[in-house]
Amino acid sequence: MSLTLVIGNKNYSSWSLRPWLYLKHHGIRFEEVRIPLYREDSQPRIAAYSPAGKVPVLVDDGTSLWDSLAILEYLAERFPATSGWPQEPAERALARSLAAEMHAGFQALRNHCSMNCRRIPAAKELPDSVVKDISRIRRIWQDCRERHSEPGPWLFGRFTIADAMYAPVALRFHSYCIDAGPAGHDYVNAVLEHPATREWIAAGQAETEVVAAFEH
């Protein structure tokens, strides 16, 4: 087995964090290739791994996969012991729906609250479109935690693909001092206190690249 995960800047690349966190959480060995984004050589370097020209990319013995959710699905199949989705059919369907909602939605939050591990936590004025996204995410976290408070601190008790998808949002809530509500606050802390998350944040903070568009 030879896994390689191609990622962007750890400080900014929320999509890269998702499969990286899943691999780290489950102790799956992989080689990491970091390609800083938004530089003249970024696109040709990424294109050597993926025709889509975006990170993350997973390379497994010569087979390349791109898109965070597709990679997570593949890892769950490749390593069935990780049980990427909840076992119960209704919960599994809900987890898939929430992961897909994260994958396709919350554009206002993405635009106005970039992931930035170096950002000193501070609130900022946010438009109504972001407030709407925040309200929906708070409801997701509250509903999931109310139903699964006993098995563990994650959305469905134990760590699933849904958590890998929402982890970068938890970092955004922390960086922008967004009120996540009581259940959401506990969930954000669970993400932040994960050893792999701490490793990622420390590496992101140590990076020297600065992308002005994300420094707000």
Phi, psi and omega in degrees: 000133178219103180255135174232130176247119179265123184232168174264200178302130178292334180293327189242332194276089180295325180293325178293325181300325189300301179290329178301315181295320179298315179297315181294317181302322184265006176066030179274126183286137178203158173267136180256130174241116181257125178241109178303137185269163174062037173238165184300326183265003185297308185298312178297326178292318178292321182299338177292341180250332187213133177291342179285339177073023180227156173256156004278163173226134174252128176245121182237102181050046175094345178269125181258137175231143177228168186084125187304312184292321177298320178295317179297318177299317180297316180297322179296325177282321182292327181233076187301336179295342179285343178046069186300332179241159175302152183284324183285131189305316182294320178291323178297318178297319179295316180298319177297318180297317180293321178296318179293322177298318177295318183298321188257347190243194176060039182294325181297316178298318179300317185290323187262344181227075181296150172289128182208100184295337182274349185295128173290122185307126180198145179282157174217158179289131185238142179288168183300327181298324178286319178302323177296316177298316181299317180300318180293317180294319176302318180295319178301310182296318180295313181299314182295316183289328177295327182273340188225041183284336186280312187295333183170183188273001187267174187303323178243032180090290176263163183293128178228181176302326179302321178292321177299324180288324184267351182303315179297332177291322176299321177296322177295316179302320179292313186295328183253014177049048180273132180290114181265359185080165183303309180294319179294324178300315178296322180292315178303318179296322178299319178293312184295328183273353178296132182305322180292322177297317179298321178297316180298312182299316180299318179293320178297319180292335181276348180293151182255346181292141178235123175249109189302326183296338182258002182260073180217000000 
